[in-house]
Amino acid sequence: MGHAGTQGREAGAAVSSAIRARQLALGLPEAVEKPHFHKASFRVSNRIFATLDEQKNVLVVKLKPADHASSIESQPEIFHSVGWEHQGWTGIHLAQISSAQLQAMIVLAWKNVAPKRAVRAYEENL
């Protein structure tokens, strides 16, 4: 069983990570999913706050550049640059991140692009 069994578990974990990321993103107010090249994008007011590459098991989120830098510096095994770091876009290895931390990063990304009224309403309902 060895190698094939391990691959099956890893594939299952990748699918559940992608499903969880999608659930968290779409659970935010006014969030919608739309295609973006070969990935799924999650948007609020037509502004992208995250993209999901299910093949690579990577979520890319829109952070502030300072948050991007500190995330990569503090946890390089989870966070990585994706080529748009000057805009704060930050890759997340879904297999490496906890569910609570994933939720926090998705919410932060959503807040970075959502209309102020939506952010206020969200925070009032916490």
N, C-alpha and C positions, 0 to 999 in steps of 0.2 A: 504494500500500500504506500508507504514512504512518501515519495515525491508527489505522486498524483494526489494523495490525500491532503497534503499540505497545500497544494495549489487550489484544491476545492475549497478548503477553509478560507484561504486568502481571498478567493473570488467572492465567497459568501460575505466576508467582512467588508469587502469593497462595495458590494451591492448595498448592504445595510447602511454603510457610511454615506453613500450617495443618496439613499432614500431619506435618511435622517437629515442631511443637509437640505434637501428639497423641502421636506416637511417644515423645518425651522424657517426657511426663507419664505415659503408661501403662507406661513402662519402669522406673518407680520401684516399690519394694516395696509391695505391698498396694493400689496405685492402681487405681481403677476409673473408668469413664466412665458418667455418667448425665445425662439431660436436665435442664436448668435453664432454665425458660421457653423462649425461642427459641434457646438456646445449649447447647453441650455443657459439662458440668462434670466436673472431675477431682477425685476424692475419695480420702481415706484415712481409714479408720474413720468413714465417713459425714460427714467434715468436708471442705468444699470448700477446695482450695488453688489452683485456677485455673478459669477459664471461657474458652471459646473462641467468639468470634463470627466465623464463617467469612465471612459477608457483608461485614463491615467489616474483616476481616483483623486482628483485635485479640484479643490474649490478655490477660486480667486475672488478676493473681496476688496472693496474700495475703502482703504484706510486713509487717514491723514499721513503725509510723508513722515512725520516724526513717529507715529505709531507703527508704520511700516518698518522703519529702521530699528526701533526698540524691540519689536517682535522678532525680527530676524536675528538680532544680536543676542537676545536672551534665550531663544529656543530655535536654533537653526535646524534641528531635527524635525520640526513641525512646519516652520515658515520659510519661504524662499522668494527670491526676486523673480519676476516674470517679464522684465523688460520695460515696464511702465512705472518703475518705482518713483520717478519724479512726480507722478500723479497719485501715488499711494497704493497702487494695485499690488496685492500681496498674495502669493500662492500658499495654500494650506494642504499639506499631505494628510488626507482624511484618515488614513490608517493610524496616524500618530497622535491625533488630537482627542482629548476627552469630549464627551457630549456637552458638558457644561461650558467648556472653553469654546467649543464650536458655536454654541448658541450665543455666547457673549460676543464673538467676532462677527457673526452674522448680524446681530442687533446693532453693533457699532457701525458696520458698513451701511446698514439700512438708514441709521440716523444721519450718516454723513451725506446722504443724497435726498432723503425724504423731505417733503415740505414741512416747515416749522409747525404748522397746525397739526399735522399727523403725528409728529414727534411729541408735541404737548399732550395730545389726546392719548397716545400710547403710554406716556409716563404717568398721566393721571390715573390710568387704569391698572397700574402695577400693584 
